Amino acid sequence: MATDLPHKSIPMSGSKKDAGSISTDLPEEMITEILTRLAVKSLLRFKSVSKDWYSLITNPEFITAHLHNSTQKPSILLEGFRCEEEESSSTLSLLRHGDTSTTFHSLRIPQSLIYDYTFMRNSFLDQEIEPDLSFTVLGSSGGLLCSKVRDNLRIDYVLWNPATRKFIYAKQPRQKFKLLLDGFGHNSKMNDNMLVKIGRLFQSPNLDVVMDLPFEIEKGDFVLRALVYSWKTDSWRLVYDCRLQSDDFYSRDDQAVSVKGVFYWHLHRSKDIILAFDTDNSVFRWIDFPRWNQYSTPVEVSLISGGIKDSLACSVFPNNGSTSLTIDIWVLDDSGAGVCSEESWRKLLTIPFLGTLHQVFTWGDKVMINGKRDHQILIYDPISHEIICDSLNSDFSSYNMDGFVESLVSPGRWTEQF
């Protein structure tokens, strides 16, 4: 992760002065410190100020320092869904919560991102037929969003930076794959963004045919496997240690939770259980949830996006119809090896909450609770125990939320900026 560099000089160019430099009385260290605290939109303009500034702003050390400063003031990414009689639509926006006010800022999905995706396939189809296209966000890391783009032919994944509007698609694997679960996250040890897909691998001798099959094929033709994609190396690897039976589970949540390079999915088999995948060792394991018998009423349970203190966390919401409700936050003690037991969990927090629970996630050092039907978000500070409530746009039926920071981080081999 980024490091604080207030006392380190980042060289502007190979020489102290060049024909494109700007005369200033400020030392380079101060200029660098000021620029690392500016918005990405301003920095993109300032790249054309001089050769020195271009060299500075594109320097990897500067990008790291800027990301570090951005993480001190994160935003909340809102993916809103509106269901109408004839069609459904979605939108992306950022919520910035300040000391005195809350502001919303819409994110524009680059037109060429969608255009490049659909153009080639549409050129071989009836031009009057509109593709059934969906665009959802899997996760956020270092100012980059991983989104799943799906039409009536296949599923693709794109890594894009909303601030710079640069993007790159993951190349397709060689295997045919019926997708069941997927997830996106950052592995800090490898310094790599990882994409994991779990599904039924169709055993075909023609491995050059590449598709995510949106239709069912005979169950006997499939075995469950995992495909892991590295954005750094632009390569897939096939993992065989996926301890799942073909049809003995379904997913409780739409998105995986990623913590320190480990992916977690909330599944239901004969009971609710967590499937974990360690991208370092390519190992799957099962994790039990905390014991529910200590609760006298039915509970809703969900994994917490981002975890808490670098550990997997879950929320337990006793749904007893009372007017005075609370949400319990549990943290997993994952220091041991093998399959975890119920005793590995400890209750960390109890948060007052009145409403219908949709999602719990962490935002900096705060816990965020997203209401389902009341369009409220609750911001809880576990240190001061302060609770702040915000209202969302009631035009949308629901929101998915994630943390987000603006950055200059490159998604990789991107298209030219548009």
Helices and strands as residue ranges (DSSP letters): H 28-35, H 40-46, H 51-57, H 60-70, E 75-83, E 88-97, E 102-106, H 111-123, E 134-141, E 144-150, E 155-161, E 166-169, E 176-187, E 192-202, G 219-221, E 222-230, E 235-239, E 250-251, E 257-259, E 262-268, E 272-278, E 283-287, E 299-303, E 313-318, E 326-332, G 342-344, E 345-352, E 357-363, E 366-371, E 376-380, E 387-391, E 398-404
